[in-house]
Amino acid sequence: MRELIKEGKLSETVINDRVRDVLRVKFELGLFDRPPVEDPAASDAVVHCEAHAEVAKQAARESLVLLKNSKETLPLAKTLKRILVCGPAAEEYDTSVGRYGSFGGEVVSVLEGVKKLMPNAQVIHTLGCDYQDERWPMSEILPEPMSADAEKKIDEAVKLAHTADVIIVVLGESRIMVGESKTRTSLDLPGQQNDLVRALVKTGKPIVAVLLNGRPLSINLLQEKASAILEAWYPGEYGGMAVAEALFGDVNPGGKVPVTFPKTVGQVEYNFPCKPNSQAGMGRDEDPNGSGECLVNGPLYPFGFGLSYTQFTYSNAKIQPATIKPGEEVTVTLEIKNTGKREGDEVVQLYLKDLLSSVTTYEKVLRGFERLRLKPGEKKTLTFKLGREDMELIDIENQRTVEPGDFAVELGSSSTDIRQSVKFKVAAP
């Protein structure tokens, strides 16, 4: 900017005008009348205090989403003798710190978390592969055979895997891949991560995949081949410990995905909520062998999806009153019971459907959710209230209105796993 001013290409008047706008707001806010913080040094006692660290720990635990758990692979037994932890994100630091503000804590990686939680086991580690190959991101468009160095890393992981009781492979995206103004041409795991998984699968050992990533990925290979998948996102400084606690049963993951996971980048934009027939691949493509399975179409994981180490039943859904006038409120009640053998969290989701409207509306909209923790055999009653704003649409005149007609309330464990439903009617005024 100084150079532009010297060259006469930028006027100091423009600079002064811009600065004046910023200063005016600060004066209006009184920032020059008093210091924003009376005692700046006192912040040292607040930033990263014990209470805040506990919040970080709880946030890491509660954000974990169990995507797959074949044959109850998880939680892993604490009697395991030899555990292999590999993958490019096993010792991740950067994505746990982020790029905003100061940081004064200690990042616990997944590898370190497993070591701390399993002090009597032999926890072995090797990289397995890097986040991306030497040609990335061009390799996403034009893949080529892996280099000799990449093959060597995978071979080392396979060699150690044969000696292990279980394989924990930590995969995902690095900091250079995810963030503001950063896009990719593919939603697959980058680099040789899928090659590493294919090689590990051949060992016949149980494979637990942990994901550290900033966007939904098309992890079809993991869904088909891995024994279990735990989505950890970018879980912060305590993330590695939270992951270890979940893998070995100290924590029962209860989070749900707040996005839709597509099977392929060709399904993007795959979003929720959506208008009828607006999504790529919403139809069904049946298996020609007659299994009834959807081969390509549909999401890999729908909005709101997430598993648990226990099971929950939904029952006795009721709505009062059954008929209202526009602008009035209805109350929905529902009973949730933990029918499994472990204490766990369930995120109960309420979706609202306007069954017939004068304009095209979303197929269904999330209008409420509640996370509750239940012990084995415990039952609780949830109450949701739906008011005018929940039922409104924008009509052809661009006015917000509640139209007379029938509405359906769906209650479930995800946007597609609906367990109970009730209806109510909005009568004409």
BELJO-V776894 format. One record per residue. N is the residue number from 0. RES is the residue in one small letter. SS is DSSP state (alpha for helix, beta for strand, coil for the rest). PSI is psi in whole degrees, 0 to 359 (999 if undefined). D_FIRST is the distance of its C-alpha to the first C-alpha in Angstrom with 1 decimal. Layout:
# BELJO-V776894
n->(N:N)
res->(RES:RES)
ss->(SS:SS)
psi->(PSI:PSI)
d_first->(D_FIRST:D_FIRST)
This chain:
# BELJO-V776894
n->(0:1:2:3:4:5:6:7:8:9:10:11:12:13:14:15:16:17:18:19:20:21:22:23:24:25:26:27:28:29:30:31:32:33:34:35:36:37:38:39:40:41:42:43:44:45:46:47:48:49:50:51:52:53:54:55:56:57:58:59:60:61:62:63:64:65:66:67:68:69:70:71:72:73:74:75:76:77:78:79:80:81:82:83:84:85:86:87:88:89:90:91:92:93:94:95:96:97:98:99:100:101:102:103:104:105:106:107:108:109:110:111:112:113:114:115:116:117:118:119:120:121:122:123:124:125:126:127:128:129:130:131:132:133:134:135:136:137:138:139:140:141:142:143:144:145:146:147:148:149:150:151:152:153:154:155:156:157:158:159:160:161:162:163:164:165:166:167:168:169:170:171:172:173:174:175:176:177:178:179:180:181:182:183:184:185:186:187:188:189:190:191:192:193:194:195:196:197:198:199:200:201:202:203:204:205:206:207:208:209:210:211:212:213:214:215:216:217:218:219:220:221:222:223:224:225:226:227:228:229:230:231:232:233:234:235:236:237:238:239:240:241:242:243:244:245:246:247:248:249:250:251:252:253:254:255:256:257:258:259:260:261:262:263:264:265:266:267:268:269:270:271:272:273:274:275:276:277:278:279:280:281:282:283:284:285:286:287:288:289:290:291:292:293:294:295:296:297:298:299:300:301:302:303:304:305:306:307:308:309:310:311:312:313:314:315:316:317:318:319:320:321:322:323:324:325:326:327:328:329:330:331:332:333:334:335:336:337:338:339:340:341:342:343:344:345:346:347:348:349:350:351:352:353:354:355:356:357:358:359:360:361:362:363:364:365:366:367:368:369:370:371:372:373:374:375:376:377:378:379:380:381:382:383:384:385:386:387:388:389:390:391:392:393:394:395:396:397:398:399:400:401:402:403:404:405:406:407:408:409:410:411:412:413:414:415:416:417:418:419:420:421:422:423:424:425:426:427:428)
res->(m:r:e:l:i:k:e:g:k:l:s:e:t:v:i:n:d:r:v:r:d:v:l:r:v:k:f:e:l:g:l:f:d:r:p:p:v:e:d:p:a:a:s:d:a:v:v:h:c:e:a:h:a:e:v:a:k:q:a:a:r:e:s:l:v:l:l:k:n:s:k:e:t:l:p:l:a:k:t:l:k:r:i:l:v:c:g:p:a:a:e:e:y:d:t:s:v:g:r:y:g:s:f:g:g:e:v:v:s:v:l:e:g:v:k:k:l:m:p:n:a:q:v:i:h:t:l:g:c:d:y:q:d:e:r:w:p:m:s:e:i:l:p:e:p:m:s:a:d:a:e:k:k:i:d:e:a:v:k:l:a:h:t:a:d:v:i:i:v:v:l:g:e:s:r:i:m:v:g:e:s:k:t:r:t:s:l:d:l:p:g:q:q:n:d:l:v:r:a:l:v:k:t:g:k:p:i:v:a:v:l:l:n:g:r:p:l:s:i:n:l:l:q:e:k:a:s:a:i:l:e:a:w:y:p:g:e:y:g:g:m:a:v:a:e:a:l:f:g:d:v:n:p:g:g:k:v:p:v:t:f:p:k:t:v:g:q:v:e:y:n:f:p:c:k:p:n:s:q:a:g:m:g:r:d:e:d:p:n:g:s:g:e:c:l:v:n:g:p:l:y:p:f:g:f:g:l:s:y:t:q:f:t:y:s:n:a:k:i:q:p:a:t:i:k:p:g:e:e:v:t:v:t:l:e:i:k:n:t:g:k:r:e:g:d:e:v:v:q:l:y:l:k:d:l:l:s:s:v:t:t:y:e:k:v:l:r:g:f:e:r:l:r:l:k:p:g:e:k:k:t:l:t:f:k:l:g:r:e:d:m:e:l:i:d:i:e:n:q:r:t:v:e:p:g:d:f:a:v:e:l:g:s:s:s:t:d:i:r:q:s:v:k:f:k:v:a:a:p)
ss->(coil:alpha:alpha:alpha:alpha:alpha:coil:coil:coil:coil:coil:alpha:alpha:alpha:alpha:alpha:alpha:alpha:alpha:alpha:alpha:alpha:alpha:alpha:alpha:alpha:alpha:alpha:coil:coil:coil:coil:coil:coil:coil:coil:coil:coil:coil:alpha:alpha:alpha:alpha:alpha:alpha:coil:coil:coil:coil:alpha:alpha:alpha:alpha:alpha:alpha:alpha:alpha:alpha:alpha:alpha:alpha:alpha:alpha:coil:beta:beta:beta:beta:beta:alpha:alpha:alpha:coil:coil:coil:coil:coil:coil:coil:coil:coil:beta:beta:beta:beta:beta:coil:coil:coil:coil:coil:coil:coil:alpha:alpha:alpha:alpha:coil:coil:coil:coil:coil:coil:coil:coil:coil:coil:coil:coil:alpha:alpha:alpha:alpha:alpha:alpha:alpha:alpha:coil:coil:coil:coil:beta:beta:beta:beta:beta:coil:coil:coil:coil:coil:coil:coil:coil:coil:coil:coil:alpha:alpha:alpha:alpha:coil:coil:coil:coil:coil:coil:alpha:alpha:alpha:alpha:alpha:alpha:alpha:alpha:alpha:alpha:alpha:alpha:alpha:alpha:coil:coil:coil:coil:beta:beta:beta:beta:beta:beta:beta:coil:coil:coil:coil:coil:coil:coil:coil:coil:coil:coil:coil:coil:coil:coil:coil:coil:coil:coil:coil:alpha:alpha:alpha:alpha:alpha:alpha:alpha:alpha:alpha:coil:coil:coil:coil:beta:beta:beta:beta:beta:beta:beta:coil:coil:coil:coil:coil:coil:coil:alpha:alpha:alpha:alpha:alpha:alpha:coil:coil:beta:beta:beta:beta:coil:coil:coil:coil:coil:coil:coil:alpha:alpha:alpha:alpha:alpha:alpha:alpha:alpha:alpha:coil:coil:coil:coil:coil:coil:coil:coil:coil:coil:coil:coil:coil:beta:coil:coil:coil:alpha:alpha:alpha:coil:coil:coil:coil:coil:coil:coil:beta:coil:coil:coil:coil:coil:coil:coil:coil:coil:coil:beta:coil:coil:coil:coil:coil:coil:coil:beta:coil:coil:coil:coil:coil:coil:beta:coil:coil:coil:coil:coil:beta:coil:coil:coil:coil:beta:beta:beta:beta:beta:beta:beta:beta:beta:coil:coil:beta:beta:beta:coil:coil:coil:coil:beta:beta:beta:beta:beta:beta:beta:beta:beta:coil:coil:coil:coil:coil:beta:beta:beta:beta:beta:beta:beta:beta:beta:beta:beta:coil:coil:coil:coil:coil:coil:coil:beta:coil:coil:beta:beta:beta:beta:beta:beta:beta:beta:beta:beta:coil:coil:coil:coil:beta:beta:beta:beta:beta:beta:beta:beta:coil:alpha:alpha:alpha:alpha:coil:beta:beta:coil:coil:coil:coil:coil:beta:beta:coil:coil:coil:beta:beta:beta:beta:beta:beta:beta:beta:coil:coil:coil:coil:coil:beta:beta:beta:beta:beta:beta:beta:beta:beta:beta:coil:coil)
psi->(321:320:320:323:317:323:355:11:347:129:141:335:319:315:313:320:318:317:321:322:318:314:324:317:320:323:318:328:353:19:342:354:336:150:143:326:124:318:88:325:336:342:336:333:349:314:125:38:173:320:319:323:323:324:318:319:313:322:319:317:315:344:350:138:124:112:331:145:73:132:33:46:318:149:151:150:139:2:1:140:325:120:128:126:119:181:155:338:6:326:28:137:309:311:345:338:320:190:12:134:183:164:126:15:191:119:130:112:170:318:313:323:316:319:318:322:335:65:337:355:159:106:111:155:141:157:310:308:164:169:316:160:180:335:0:140:357:330:340:332:319:82:149:164:146:158:167:324:320:319:322:319:318:319:321:319:317:319:315:327:324:337:357:157:329:153:124:110:121:114:172:213:141:173:332:349:336:133:187:132:18:120:164:158:353:154:7:162:130:166:217:24:319:326:320:315:315:318:320:324:322:342:342:2:153:134:118:117:132:131:129:101:161:6:161:134:150:81:53:322:316:317:326:322:329:151:326:152:127:118:119:353:218:94:6:187:329:3:317:324:319:319:314:318:322:318:328:13:0:333:136:108:134:10:165:149:129:14:172:132:116:160:336:153:339:346:352:135:118:106:166:135:168:157:157:132:26:350:141:125:28:339:178:139:97:149:124:344:357:12:341:0:147:118:316:311:163:166:160:313:123:163:133:3:146:136:180:166:359:183:150:141:144:135:165:44:134:154:138:135:167:340:133:169:157:130:345:172:148:154:128:131:151:142:133:132:137:108:5:196:2:149:142:170:142:136:102:129:137:124:142:135:126:110:332:124:163:340:162:125:173:151:317:155:136:119:5:151:154:132:127:148:130:138:163:129:351:145:141:154:127:149:128:146:134:126:195:313:328:330:353:152:166:114:185:341:9:31:141:128:157:113:144:148:187:141:145:136:120:134:128:186:352:180:341:341:77:126:329:151:148:162:155:164:136:115:156:141:999)
d_first->(0.0:3.8:5.4:5.1:6.4:8.8:9.9:10.7:9.5:7.8:10.1:10.0:13.0:11.4:9.3:12.8:14.7:13.1:13.5:16.9:18.0:17.5:19.3:22.0:23.0:23.2:25.3:27.5:28.1:29.1:26.8:26.5:30.3:31.2:29.7:29.2:31.6:34.3:34.9:32.0:34.2:36.7:34.5:35.6:39.0:37.8:35.2:37.1:40.4:43.7:43.8:40.3:41.4:44.4:42.4:40.4:43.8:45.3:42.3:42.5:46.2:46.2:43.4:45.5:47.0:50.1:49.9:53.1:56.1:58.8:62.2:60.8:59.1:57.1:57.4:58.1:61.1:60.5:63.3:61.3:61.7:59.0:55.7:53.1:49.5:47.2:44.2:40.5:39.9:42.8:40.8:37.5:35.2:31.6:32.4:34.4:31.6:28.7:25.1:24.8:25.9:28.0:31.3:34.3:37.0:38.9:38.4:41.8:41.8:44.5:46.2:46.2:47.4:50.3:51.2:51.3:53.3:55.7:56.5:59.9:58.8:57.5:53.9:52.8:49.4:47.9:44.6:46.3:43.1:39.3:37.2:36.4:37.7:35.9:35.1:33.7:32.4:34.0:37.3:37.3:37.6:39.7:41.7:43.5:46.1:44.9:44.6:47.3:45.2:44.7:48.5:49.2:47.3:49.1:52.4:52.0:51.3:54.4:56.5:55.7:56.1:59.7:60.4:58.8:60.4:57.2:53.8:50.7:47.9:44.4:42.1:38.9:35.2:32.7:29.4:27.6:29.6:29.2:26.4:23.8:23.2:25.8:28.7:31.8:34.2:37.2:38.5:40.9:40.6:38.3:39.4:43.0:43.6:46.1:47.8:48.1:49.7:52.2:53.3:53.8:55.8:58.3:59.2:60.9:59.4:58.0:54.3:52.1:48.6:45.8:42.5:39.1:36.8:34.3:35.8:39.3:40.6:43.4:45.5:48.7:50.0:49.8:51.5:54.3:54.7:53.5:56.0:53.5:49.8:47.8:44.4:42.3:38.8:36.3:38.6:36.7:37.9:41.5:41.6:43.6:46.3:46.5:46.9:49.6:51.4:51.4:52.6:55.5:56.5:55.4:53.1:54.1:50.9:50.9:47.4:46.9:44.2:41.9:41.1:43.3:43.6:44.1:46.3:44.0:40.5:42.4:43.3:39.7:39.0:41.8:41.3:43.4:44.5:45.1:47.0:50.4:50.2:46.4:45.9:46.1:49.2:50.7:54.2:56.5:57.3:60.6:61.7:64.3:66.4:67.1:65.5:63.6:60.3:57.1:55.8:52.4:51.8:50.7:48.3:48.5:48.2:48.1:46.1:47.6:49.5:50.4:53.5:55.3:58.0:60.2:61.3:61.1:63.4:62.6:65.5:66.9:64.0:64.9:63.3:64.4:65.0:65.5:65.0:62.6:61.4:57.7:55.6:58.1:57.5:59.2:59.7:59.8:61.5:61.8:63.4:61.8:63.8:63.0:65.8:64.6:65.3:62.0:60.0:56.9:54.2:54.3:51.6:53.7:51.8:52.8:52.0:52.9:54.1:54.7:57.7:57.7:55.1:54.5:51.0:49.9:48.8:47.8:50.8:50.5:48.0:47.7:48.8:49.6:49.8:51.2:51.3:54.6:56.2:59.9:62.4:65.0:67.3:65.3:64.8:62.6:62.3:58.9:58.3:55.6:55.2:53.9:53.1:52.0:48.3:49.5:51.7:49.5:48.3:46.3:49.0:48.9:48.1:45.0:46.8:47.2:50.9:53.5:55.9:59.6:60.6:60.9:58.3:58.6:57.4:56.9:56.8:56.0:54.3:51.7:50.9:53.7:56.0:57.6:60.6:61.7:61.3:62.6:62.4:62.3:62.7:60.9:63.6:63.2:62.7)
